[in-house]
Amino acid sequence: MIYFPLQDIEAAKLNIDDPDHLRIHSLETFGTHDGPGVRMVVFVQGCQFRCVYCHNPDSIDVKGGMLVEISELVKRAVQQKNYFGAEGGVTVSGGEPLLQRSKLITFFKLLHEQGINTCLDSNGRLNNAEVHELLEYTDILLLDVKHINDEWHHKLTGLSNKTTLELAAYRESTGRPMWLRYVLVPGWTDQPEYIEEWCRHFTNYKTVERVEIISFHQMGRHKWDSMGMIYPLIDTPVPTREQRHQVKAIFKKYFKNIALK
C-alpha cells in the first residue's frame, strides 16, 4: 500500500470548486481493505456525520482538503490498471462521497469507459435522484450502517439512520451488489439485541454479497489531539478476540459471507 498525502499530488493546485475537480483528503494505491482486489482509494473531503470514533477528523470540513482534477485521477487509475486484475479497481471513500455526487457521476463514467471497476464507500446520508444516478455507475456500494437503533445512531453520529436505511432499500430494489459494514465499538455498538435487529433487517436482502465487521481502534486519536479536539472514546478499549467472535457468531446466523476485520 502506498499513501499519497495531497501535497504530493502535482495537480492539486486550485482553491476554488468547479465541476471538473474533486475535493479530496488523500489518495491511496494498492489498497486492499475497501472493496475487492487491489484498489486505488480516493478519500474525499467533507462529511456531515460526527462519528465519535472517526479516525480521520481532518476529513470532516467540507472546505478542507485540496482540489484535484478528475482527469488526473482517471489518469492515475489507468496507470495502475494492470495491478487491479479481475476484481480490483477504484474506490471512493471519505469523508462522505455523496456530498460530491454530481462530480462522482462524471468520475465513475470515465472509469467505466476505461473498463475500471468502481466502489462507493458511503454512510448513506443522502438519497435522491443524483445519488441514484451515481449508483447506476457504482459496481459495488459499500454501505456503512453504524447502528440499527435511531437513538443510538444519533449518539454515535449526531444524525438519524433513516436515510441510510432508505438508501439500502433503494440499492436492494435495483438488484445491484452491496456490501454492508458495521463498526464494533465496545459500549456503543456491541449490544446483542441491536445486532440481532440489524441482522434481521438485512437478512432477506438479495443484493448483500458480504458483511464486514470492523473492529474499533484508537489509531485516529492522535489526529483529534493535534486538532485540539476532545476525543470522546479515549477510555474505550478495543474489542477483545472473544468479543469479536461472539459478535461474528450472531452475524453468521443471518449471513453467509462474513469478514471480521
Buried (B, 14 or more C-beta within 10 A) or exposed (E): EEEBEBEEBEBBEBEEBEEBBBBBBBBBBBBEEBBBBBBBBBBBBBBBBEBBBBBBBBBBBBEBBBBBBBBBBBBBBBEBBEEBEEEBBBBBBBBBBBBBBEBBBBBBBBBBEEEBBBBBBBBBBBBEEEBBBBBEBBBBBBBBBBBBBEEBBEEBBEBEBEBBBEBBEBBBEBEBBBBBBBBBBBEBBBBEEBBBEBBEBBEEBEBBBBBBBBBBEBEBBEBBEEEEEEBBBEEBEBBEEEBBEBBBEBBBEBBEEBEBE
